[in-house]
Amino acid sequence: MGKPVDILQGTLDMLILKAVSLGPLHGYGILLRIQQVSKDALQIPQGSLYPALYRLEHRGWIAAEWGESENKRKAKYYRLTGAGRKQLKSERHEWKRLAAAIGDVLAAEPEEA
């Protein structure tokens, strides 16, 4: 397995929205879900996650409520809101456009003279 991939600036919000779209999760659970789904290629530092969660909650894209974690500790669980679903759809569309454009650039061949 290769080294973890650096996350492009601006993609963390999209990854968090996608992770919580699969079901409510506490903060550490979000980190684990992203890591698991990416087959360990993406590893989010906790110092980046919690400011992003605050930002997403402030924008109304996720909502949080207190619950109990698997190890019986108090934990804040995050879930996607309707506005968050709309935002995730928009970000996925933009991501696909960006990936296609980058793919076109990387596939370019020298012109024949």
Backbone torsions as a table, in degrees:
resi	resn	phi	psi	omega
1	MET	NA	137.8	-178.7
2	GLY	-78.4	179.0	178.5
3	LYS	-72.0	156.5	178.5
4	PRO	-58.0	148.1	-179.3
5	VAL	-87.6	136.5	174.7
6	ASP	-70.7	137.7	-179.6
7	ILE	-86.5	131.6	177.9
8	LEU	-65.2	143.8	178.3
9	GLN	-57.4	134.8	178.4
10	GLY	93.0	-7.6	-178.7
11	THR	-95.0	-14.4	-177.7
12	LEU	-60.7	-43.7	179.7
13	ASP	-58.0	-45.0	-179.6
14	MET	-62.3	-42.4	-179.8
15	LEU	-64.6	-39.8	178.4
16	ILE	-66.4	-45.6	178.9
17	LEU	-58.2	-43.2	179.1
18	LYS	-64.5	-43.8	-178.8
19	ALA	-59.6	-45.7	-178.4
20	VAL	-78.0	-15.5	175.1
21	SER	-68.3	-20.3	179.6
22	LEU	-84.1	-7.1	179.0
23	GLY	144.1	154.7	-179.0
24	PRO	-59.0	140.5	-179.2
25	LEU	-144.6	150.6	169.4
26	HIS	-84.4	168.8	-173.7
27	GLY	-51.4	-52.1	-178.1
28	TYR	-64.8	-34.0	176.9
29	GLY	-62.5	-34.3	176.9
30	ILE	-64.0	-45.2	177.3
31	LEU	-57.5	-46.7	-178.4
32	LEU	-65.7	-40.5	-179.4
33	ARG	-63.5	-45.3	179.4
34	ILE	-62.2	-43.4	179.4
35	GLN	-63.3	-43.7	-178.3
36	GLN	-66.5	-49.6	-177.0
37	VAL	-64.6	-32.1	179.2
38	SER	-85.8	7.0	-178.6
39	LYS	56.2	44.1	177.5
40	ASP	70.1	9.2	179.3
41	ALA	-77.3	-29.6	-179.6
42	LEU	-112.5	124.0	177.5
43	GLN	-129.3	113.9	-175.3
44	ILE	-91.0	124.2	175.7
45	PRO	-68.2	139.4	179.4
46	GLN	-57.8	-33.0	179.7
47	GLY	-65.9	-19.6	175.2
48	SER	-92.9	-32.4	-174.5
49	LEU	-65.9	-51.7	-170.5
50	TYR	-66.6	-38.8	172.8
51	PRO	-63.1	-35.2	178.5
52	ALA	-67.2	-41.4	178.0
53	LEU	-61.1	-43.4	178.2
54	TYR	-60.2	-45.6	-179.1
55	ARG	-61.6	-45.5	-179.0
56	LEU	-66.4	-38.3	177.5
57	GLU	-66.8	-42.3	179.3
58	HIS	-61.3	-35.5	179.4
59	ARG	-79.2	-8.9	179.2
60	GLY	84.2	13.8	-178.2
61	TRP	-86.8	-22.7	173.0
62	ILE	-133.8	157.1	175.2
63	ALA	-125.6	153.4	-177.0
64	ALA	-129.6	148.6	171.8
65	GLU	-147.6	151.6	-177.9
66	TRP	-79.1	142.6	177.4
67	GLY	-152.7	-167.6	-179.1
68	GLU	-113.8	130.5	-179.4
69	SER	-77.4	175.1	-180.0
70	GLU	-58.2	-31.1	-178.8
71	ASN	-96.9	23.6	173.1
72	LYS	66.9	26.8	176.0
73	ARG	-103.9	153.3	176.2
74	LYS	-68.7	131.2	-178.1
75	ALA	-144.5	148.6	176.7
76	LYS	-90.1	121.8	-179.7
77	TYR	-101.5	134.7	-177.3
78	TYR	-109.6	142.1	176.1
79	ARG	-136.9	156.0	-179.8
80	LEU	-77.5	138.5	175.4
81	THR	-96.5	174.2	175.4
82	GLY	-59.1	-43.6	177.6
83	ALA	-63.7	-34.9	177.7
84	GLY	-66.9	-38.7	176.7
85	ARG	-61.9	-42.5	178.5
86	LYS	-63.2	-43.5	179.4
87	GLN	-64.8	-42.4	178.7
88	LEU	-61.5	-42.9	178.4
89	LYS	-60.1	-43.8	179.0
90	SER	-64.0	-44.9	-178.5
91	GLU	-67.3	-36.6	176.9
92	ARG	-63.5	-42.4	178.4
93	HIS	-61.0	-47.0	180.0
94	GLU	-65.5	-38.2	178.8
95	TRP	-62.7	-43.4	179.2
96	LYS	-62.9	-39.7	177.5
97	ARG	-63.0	-45.1	179.9
98	LEU	-63.4	-46.0	-179.4
99	ALA	-62.1	-39.6	178.6
100	ALA	-65.2	-42.1	179.6
101	ALA	-64.8	-42.6	177.9
102	ILE	-64.7	-41.4	177.1
103	GLY	-59.4	-40.9	177.8
104	ASP	-61.9	-42.9	179.9
105	VAL	-64.5	-45.2	-178.7
106	LEU	-68.1	-26.0	179.7
107	ALA	-85.1	-7.4	-176.9
108	ALA	-62.3	138.2	179.2
109	GLU	-114.6	154.8	176.5
110	PRO	-62.1	143.1	178.6
111	GLU	-72.9	145.2	176.6
112	GLU	-79.9	138.1	-177.8
113	ALA	-86.1	NA	NA
